């Protein structure tokens, strides 16, 4: 099948090649081309299924109409759902998305940023790892559009979109207290990123208000450990603390490991133990009983992230750094 060129469009529209080029590159109005001609060229381009050369466009404009998306783990349902909506929003405005997963590895994160810089992506959406602050600072120095998502560095002046993690954990813990739970455990990881710190702070403050906080009821799992090791660590922890009557997991992968641990131990939910997890998951909706969760507003986060990135890409000198906090939702199910 013959590749359609702007010359083919120009011949059918009865206009010059330069006119077609201006219209295709969104410069028709600026160059004084009438609305009638612009529409005619656009209609013919669509009819002929014209697809511009990304390489030629990049060489001409310095833009690739592409976005680099770096997340922790694209196989995690939260990140895969987030990526899907970001991709849909990007496609709607004519951008492609390159996905990358860091595995929470600082060195790999830096390598991915370098690779995307070499690919000349127009903007970056990043879920940063613990030591990525300097690499992000370098992107800002290079004047690359950057928006952080899910987590951020408190001292860095860069746009970000995150859930109100403190409020989510605080509300979940208060709900457990109101349901009569007295010994509420927390399962976190050892990474220490800001979103996990804020979730733990919300848990602590809610318990301290009722004089129920007990530091010994916090379990921190090694992020890099296998699922089997997580399950084993959770089993050991709960066997050593038989008085625990509720638990808040600060991420869905920890919650999923917890459910397997409780099955091994023969614990009944919610009769023996009430359970809440951050970040919804298909398995939580299918589990019997269904699992109460603090659900992130994924659609709102994704849409705001693209909006902020587009503002930077289109208003390179006048965009405003924006730090957006989206409220999560406590989805009450059968596990409490």
C-alpha positions in Angstrom: 0.0 0.0 0.0 1.4 3.4 -1.0 2.4 5.7 1.8 0.4 8.9 1.7 2.4 12.1 1.7 1.6 15.8 2.1 2.0 16.1 -1.7 -0.9 13.7 -2.2 -3.0 15.8 0.1 -2.0 19.0 -1.7 -2.9 17.6 -5.1 -6.3 16.5 -4.0 -7.0 19.7 -2.1 -5.7 21.9 -4.9 -3.4 23.8 -2.6 0.4 24.1 -2.2 2.5 21.6 -0.3 3.5 24.4 2.1 -0.2 25.1 2.9 -0.7 21.4 3.8 2.5 21.5 5.9 1.3 24.5 7.9 -2.2 22.9 8.5 -0.8 19.5 9.5 1.6 21.2 12.0 -1.2 23.4 13.5 0.2 26.6 12.1 -2.7 27.3 9.6 -4.3 30.2 11.5 -0.9 31.7 12.3 0.0 31.7 8.6 -3.3 33.3 7.6 -4.8 30.3 6.0 -8.6 30.5 5.9 -10.8 28.2 8.1 -12.4 26.8 5.0 -9.0 25.7 3.6 -7.8 24.4 6.9 -10.9 22.2 7.3 -10.6 21.0 3.7 -7.0 19.9 4.2 -7.8 18.2 7.5 -10.8 16.3 6.0 -8.7 15.1 3.0 -5.8 14.1 5.3 -8.3 12.0 7.4 -9.9 10.5 4.3 -6.5 9.4 3.0 -5.5 8.1 6.4 -2.4 10.3 6.4 0.1 9.6 9.2 2.9 12.1 9.6 6.5 10.8 10.0 7.5 11.1 13.6 11.1 11.4 12.7 10.5 14.2 10.2 8.3 16.0 12.6 10.8 15.7 15.4 13.6 17.0 13.2 11.5 19.9 12.1 9.9 20.9 15.4 12.2 19.4 18.0 9.1 17.6 19.4 8.3 13.9 19.3 4.8 14.1 20.7 5.7 11.5 23.2 5.7 11.2 27.0 7.9 9.1 29.2 6.0 7.4 32.0 8.1 5.9 34.8 6.3 4.0 37.5 7.3 1.6 40.3 5.7 -1.5 38.8 3.4 -1.6 35.8 2.2 -5.0 36.8 0.7 -3.6 40.1 -2.9 -2.9 39.4 -2.8 0.7 40.8 0.0 1.6 38.4 -1.5 -0.3 35.4 -4.8 1.4 35.9 -3.1 4.8 36.3 -1.0 4.2 33.1 -4.0 3.1 31.1 -5.9 6.4 31.9 -2.8 8.5 31.2 -2.3 6.7 27.9 -6.0 7.4 27.0 -5.7 11.0 27.9 -2.4 11.4 26.0 -3.8 9.6 22.9 -6.8 12.0 23.0 -4.4 15.0 22.5 -2.1 13.2 20.0 0.7 11.9 22.2 2.3 8.5 22.6 3.4 7.1 26.0 6.5 5.1 26.7 6.1 2.9 29.8 8.9 2.0 32.1 9.0 0.2 35.5 11.7 0.9 38.1 11.1 -1.9 40.5 11.9 0.8 43.1 15.5 0.6 42.0 17.3 3.9 42.1 20.0 3.0 39.6 17.5 1.6 37.1 15.4 4.8 37.5 18.3 6.9 36.6 19.1 4.7 33.5 15.5 5.0 32.4 15.5 8.8 32.6 18.7 8.9 30.6 17.2 6.6 28.0 14.0 8.7 27.7 16.2 11.8 27.4 18.0 10.2 24.5 14.6 9.3 22.9 13.8 13.1 23.2 10.4 12.6 24.9 8.6 15.9 25.3 7.7 15.4 28.9 8.1 13.1 31.9 5.6 11.6 34.4 7.5 10.0 37.2 6.8 7.9 40.3 10.1 8.6 41.9 12.3 6.2 43.8 13.9 7.1 47.1 17.1 8.6 45.7 15.9 10.1 42.4 15.7 13.7 43.6 19.0 14.7 41.9 18.0 13.2 38.6 14.7 15.1 38.7 16.6 18.2 39.6 18.7 17.6 36.4 15.5 17.4 34.3 14.4 20.7 35.8 17.8 22.3 35.0 17.4 21.0 31.4 14.0 22.7 31.4 12.2 19.4 30.7 8.5 19.3 31.6 8.1 17.0 34.7 5.2 16.0 36.8 5.6 13.6 39.8 2.7 11.2 40.6 1.8 9.2 43.7 4.8 10.5 45.6 7.2 13.5 45.7 10.2 15.1 47.5 9.0 17.6 50.1 11.8 20.1 49.5 11.7 20.0 45.7 9.8 22.6 43.8 8.2 20.4 41.1 4.6 19.8 40.1 3.0 16.7 41.6 -0.3 15.0 41.9 -0.9 12.7 44.8 -3.6 11.4 47.0 -4.1 12.8 50.5 -2.3 9.9 52.1 -2.5 11.2 55.6 -6.2 11.7 55.5 -6.8 8.3 53.9 -5.0 6.4 56.7 -6.4 8.6 59.4 -10.0 8.0 58.2 -9.4 4.2 57.8 -8.0 4.0 61.3 -10.8 6.1 62.9 -13.3 3.8 61.1 -11.7 0.7 62.8 -11.8 2.4 66.2 -15.4 3.3 65.8 -16.1 -0.3 65.0 -14.7 -1.3 68.4 -11.2 -2.4 67.4 -8.6 -1.8 70.1 -5.4 -3.4 68.9 -4.9 -2.1 65.4 -1.8 -3.2 63.6 -0.1 -1.5 60.7 1.9 -3.2 57.8 4.2 -0.8 56.0 7.5 -1.3 54.0 11.0 -0.2 54.7 11.5 2.2 51.8 10.5 5.4 53.7 9.0 7.4 50.8 6.8 10.3 51.7 3.5 8.7 50.8 4.2 5.8 53.1 5.3 8.1 55.9 2.2 10.2 55.6 0.0 7.1 55.8 1.8 5.9 58.9 1.4 9.4 60.4 -2.3 9.3 59.8 -2.6 5.9 61.5 -0.5 7.1 64.5 -2.5 10.3 65.0 -5.9 8.6 64.9 -4.7 6.1 67.5 -3.0 8.7 69.7 -6.3 10.6 69.9 -7.9 7.6 71.5 -4.7 6.6 73.5 -4.5 3.4 71.6 -1.2 3.7 69.8 1.3 0.9 70.3 4.5 1.1 68.3 5.1 -2.7 68.7 2.0 -3.3 66.4 3.8 -1.9 63.4 5.4 -4.4 60.9 7.7 -3.1 58.2 8.4 -5.5 55.3 11.5 -5.4 53.1 10.3 -4.0 49.8 12.6 -6.3 47.8 11.5 -9.5 49.6 9.6 -12.2 47.8 5.9 -12.7 48.3 6.6 -16.0 50.1 8.9 -14.1 52.5 6.3 -11.4 53.1 3.7 -14.0 53.9 6.1 -15.7 56.3 6.9 -12.4 58.0 3.3 -11.5 58.4 2.5 -15.0 59.9 5.3 -14.6 62.4 4.3 -11.1 63.4 0.6 -12.0 64.0 1.5 -15.2 65.9 3.7 -13.1 68.2 0.8 -10.6 68.7 -2.3 -12.6 69.1 -4.3 -9.7 70.7 -4.4 -7.8 67.3 -8.0 -7.4 66.2 -7.5 -5.2 63.1 -4.9 -4.4 60.6 -4.3 -1.6 58.0 -2.1 -2.5 55.1 -0.4 0.5 53.4 -0.3 -1.0 49.9 -2.3 -3.6 48.0 0.6 -6.0 47.5 1.1 -6.2 51.2 -2.7 -6.6 51.7 -2.7 -9.5 49.2 0.2 -11.2 51.1 -1.7 -10.6 54.3 -4.8 -12.4 53.1 -2.7 -15.4 52.2 -1.0 -15.3 55.6 -4.3 -15.2 57.4 -5.6 -18.2 55.4 -2.5 -20.1 56.5 -3.2 -19.2 60.1 -6.9 -20.1 59.9 -7.9 -16.6 60.9 -11.5 -15.6 60.0 -12.2 -12.2 58.5 -13.8 -10.1 60.1 -14.7 -12.4 63.1 -11.1 -12.8 64.3 -9.5 -9.9 62.4 -10.8 -6.7 60.6 -8.8 -5.8 57.5 -8.4 -2.6 55.5 -5.9 -2.1 52.6 -4.7 0.9 50.6 -5.2 0.7 46.9 -8.1 -1.4 45.5 -7.5 -4.6 43.6 -9.7 -7.1 41.7 -8.8 -9.8 44.3 -10.1 -7.6 47.1 -13.5 -7.4 45.3 -13.5 -11.2 44.7 -12.3 -12.3 48.1 -14.9 -13.7 50.6 -15.6 -11.5 52.4 -14.8 -8.6 50.2 -12.0 -6.4 51.5 -12.5 -2.8 52.7 -10.0 -0.4 51.0 -8.8 3.1 50.8 -9.2 3.6 47.1 -7.1 6.2 45.3 -8.9 8.5 42.9 -6.9 7.1 39.9 -9.0 8.8 37.2 -8.6 12.3 38.8 -4.9 11.8 39.5 -4.2 10.7 35.9 -6.3 13.6 34.3 -4.7 16.2 36.5 -1.2 14.8 35.8 -1.7 15.1 32.0 -3.2 18.6 32.4 -0.2 19.8 34.4 2.3 18.2 32.0 0.5 19.8 28.9 0.6 23.2 30.6 4.4 22.9 30.9 4.9 21.6 27.4 2.8 24.4 25.8 3.7 27.2 28.1 7.4 26.6 28.6 8.2 30.0 30.1 5.0 30.9 31.9 3.6 27.7 33.5 3.0 27.5 37.3 4.3 24.8 39.6 1.2 23.1 41.0 1.0 20.6 43.9 -2.3 18.8 43.8 -3.8 16.8 46.6 -6.7 14.5 45.7 -8.9 12.9 48.4 -9.2 9.1 48.5 -12.3 7.2 49.3 -12.9 4.6 52.0 -14.8 1.8 50.3 -16.5 -0.2 53.0 -17.0 -3.9 52.4 -17.3 -7.1 54.4 -13.9 -7.3 56.0 -14.6 -4.9 58.9 
